[in-house]
């Protein structure tokens, strides 16, 4: 991956805070859910409930597809990311605590809310490692994507 496309990917990751992630249900149907995320470089992390359907789906099959984008009134200004990735549960407590320390940086508004941040024991944390990233940039032409293997 060249430096220009890597910078574009990292910029898009830094500009956004939510993604839609699709996992595979036991019956084979995809389940798409919106979740918040933080990232360290190209590695993304998200939290979910300990007994959530996402967690159960990922325990069976770690493959995910995800999108990161935003709404725009200008069709030709659409930008975003689409990824094929693997999501593994974070079991190392130090890594889990680091992810939880990153959350307030991405969500500074959380500090003013009366709800406490969860601990590693309260949630399941997943590390998402992309295998293929599609960088959407309609300003380069309708439906333009640059496909990057990781």
C-alpha positions in Angstrom: 0.0 0.0 0.0 1.5 3.3 -1.0 1.8 6.3 1.4 -0.9 8.4 -0.2 -3.6 5.7 0.1 -2.5 4.8 3.6 -2.8 8.5 4.6 -6.3 8.7 3.1 -7.4 5.5 5.0 -6.0 6.8 8.3 -7.6 10.2 7.7 -11.0 8.6 7.1 -10.6 6.4 10.2 -9.7 9.5 12.3 -12.6 11.6 11.0 -15.3 9.1 11.9 -16.5 7.3 15.1 -19.0 4.8 14.0 -19.0 1.8 11.6 -21.5 -0.7 10.4 -20.2 -4.2 10.9 -21.7 -7.3 9.4 -21.2 -10.7 11.1 -22.6 -14.1 10.1 -25.5 -15.5 12.0 -25.8 -19.3 12.7 -28.3 -19.6 9.8 -25.8 -18.0 7.4 -27.6 -14.7 7.1 -25.5 -11.6 7.6 -26.3 -9.4 10.6 -25.3 -5.7 10.2 -25.0 -3.5 13.3 -23.8 0.0 14.0 -21.0 0.2 16.6 -18.6 2.8 17.8 -14.9 2.2 17.2 -11.4 3.4 18.0 -8.3 2.6 16.0 -4.6 2.3 16.3 -3.3 2.7 12.8 -5.3 0.2 10.6 -6.4 -1.9 13.5 -9.9 -1.1 14.7 -11.5 -2.0 18.1 -15.1 -2.1 19.1 -17.1 -3.1 22.2 -20.2 -5.1 22.6 -22.2 -6.8 25.3 -20.7 -10.0 26.7 -23.7 -12.0 25.5 -24.5 -10.1 22.4 -25.4 -11.7 19.1 -22.3 -10.2 17.5 -20.1 -11.8 20.1 -21.8 -15.2 19.6 -21.5 -14.8 15.8 -17.8 -14.0 16.0 -17.1 -16.9 18.3 -18.3 -19.1 15.4 -16.8 -17.2 12.5 -14.4 -14.3 12.8 -15.0 -12.9 9.3 -16.6 -9.5 9.1 -17.4 -6.9 6.5 -17.7 -3.3 7.6 -18.3 0.2 6.3 -17.2 3.6 7.6 -18.8 6.7 6.0 -20.9 9.7 6.5 -24.0 11.4 5.1 -23.5 14.1 2.5 -26.0 16.0 0.4 -23.6 15.9 -2.6 -23.6 12.5 -4.3 -20.2 13.1 -5.8 -18.7 13.9 -2.4 -19.2 10.4 -1.0 -16.1 9.1 0.7 -15.7 6.2 3.0 -14.2 2.8 3.6 -15.4 -0.7 3.1 -13.4 -3.6 4.6 -13.2 -7.4 4.7 -11.6 -8.2 8.0 -11.2 -10.7 10.9 -12.4 -9.8 14.4 -10.8 -11.5 17.4 -11.8 -11.1 21.0 -9.2 -9.2 23.0 -8.2 -11.5 25.8 -5.0 -9.6 27.0 -6.1 -7.3 29.9 -3.4 -4.7 29.1 -4.6 -4.4 25.5 -8.2 -4.2 26.7 -7.4 -1.5 29.2 -5.5 0.5 26.5 -8.6 0.3 24.2 -10.8 1.6 27.0 -8.3 4.5 27.5 -8.6 5.4 23.8 -12.4 5.7 23.9 -12.6 9.1 25.7 -10.1 10.5 23.1 -12.6 9.5 20.3 -15.7 10.3 22.4 -14.7 13.3 24.6 -18.4 14.1 25.2 -18.6 10.9 27.3 -16.7 12.7 30.1 -19.7 14.9 30.8 -22.2 12.1 31.0 -23.3 10.4 34.2 -22.6 7.0 32.8 -19.3 5.4 33.8 -17.0 3.8 31.2 -17.1 0.0 31.2 -14.3 -2.1 32.5 -12.8 -5.0 30.6 -15.0 -7.3 32.7 -18.2 -5.5 31.6 -17.8 -5.8 27.9 -16.4 -7.9 25.1 -13.7 -6.0 23.1 -12.9 -7.1 19.5 -9.8 -6.3 17.5 -10.5 -5.9 13.8 -7.7 -6.6 11.4 -8.5 -5.7 7.8 -7.5 -8.0 4.9 -8.9 -5.9 2.1 -9.8 -2.2 2.2 -11.9 -0.5 -0.4 -11.4 3.3 -0.4 -14.5 5.1 -1.8 -14.0 8.5 -3.3 -16.7 9.6 -5.7 -14.9 12.9 -6.4 -12.7 10.8 -8.7 -15.8 9.5 -10.5 -19.1 7.9 -9.7 -18.5 4.8 -7.6 -14.7 5.2 -7.7 -12.9 2.8 -5.3 -9.2 2.0 -4.8 -8.8 -1.6 -3.6 -6.0 -2.2 -1.2 -4.8 -5.6 0.1 -3.4 -5.6 3.6 
